[in-house]
Amino acid sequence: MRNVKRVLLAVFVLLLVLVVLAFILENQQSISLLFFGLVGPQLPVSLLMVLTLLVGMAIGPILSWVLGRASRSPRKRVV
């Protein structure tokens, strides 16, 4: 049973790597983003998408940690 789980995990990881590789290879055209008048460097679309994903994956846990700490702090009651 343990070997079946390992094989399924390996197949899933391999498929995930192939999908990401196909996405990167299909989106090589360079673009430059304009945000509030600031122009970014020309980067491939795939790189910008992966960077956006990683930033979102970092912000999510940080935000939940901050909000979790705020909800656990003792609240003063106004009487």
C-alpha positions in Angstrom: 0.0 0.0 0.0 2.8 2.4 0.8 4.4 1.7 -2.6 1.1 2.5 -4.4 0.9 5.9 -2.6 4.5 6.7 -3.6 3.9 5.8 -7.2 0.7 7.9 -7.3 2.5 10.8 -5.7 5.4 10.5 -8.2 3.0 10.4 -11.1 1.1 13.5 -9.8 4.3 15.4 -9.3 5.5 14.5 -12.7 2.3 15.6 -14.3 2.4 18.9 -12.4 5.9 19.5 -13.6 4.9 18.8 -17.2 2.0 21.2 -17.0 4.1 24.0 -15.5 6.8 23.4 -18.1 4.2 23.5 -20.9 2.8 26.7 -19.5 6.3 28.3 -19.3 7.2 27.2 -22.9 3.9 28.5 -24.3 4.1 32.0 -22.7 7.5 33.3 -23.7 6.4 36.6 -25.2 7.7 39.6 -23.2 5.5 42.2 -21.7 6.0 45.3 -19.7 3.5 46.2 -16.9 2.3 49.7 -16.2 1.0 50.3 -12.7 0.2 53.8 -11.4 2.5 55.3 -14.0 5.5 53.1 -13.1 6.7 50.9 -15.9 8.3 47.6 -15.1 11.0 45.8 -17.0 10.1 43.5 -20.0 9.6 40.0 -18.6 8.0 36.9 -20.1 4.4 36.4 -19.2 5.1 33.1 -17.6 7.6 34.6 -15.2 5.2 37.3 -14.2 2.5 34.8 -13.6 4.7 32.5 -11.5 6.0 35.5 -9.4 2.4 36.6 -8.9 1.5 33.1 -7.7 4.4 33.0 -5.3 3.6 36.4 -3.8 0.0 35.4 -3.3 1.1 32.1 -1.7 3.3 34.2 0.7 0.7 36.9 1.5 -2.1 34.4 2.3 -0.4 32.7 5.3 1.1 35.9 6.6 -2.3 37.6 6.5 -4.0 34.7 8.2 -1.3 34.7 10.9 -1.8 38.4 11.5 -5.5 38.1 11.7 -5.3 35.0 13.9 -3.1 36.9 16.4 -5.5 39.9 16.4 -8.5 37.6 17.2 -6.7 35.9 20.0 -5.7 39.1 21.8 -7.8 39.9 24.8 -10.5 42.5 24.0 -11.4 45.2 26.5 -15.1 45.6 27.2 -16.6 49.1 27.3 -19.1 49.2 30.1 
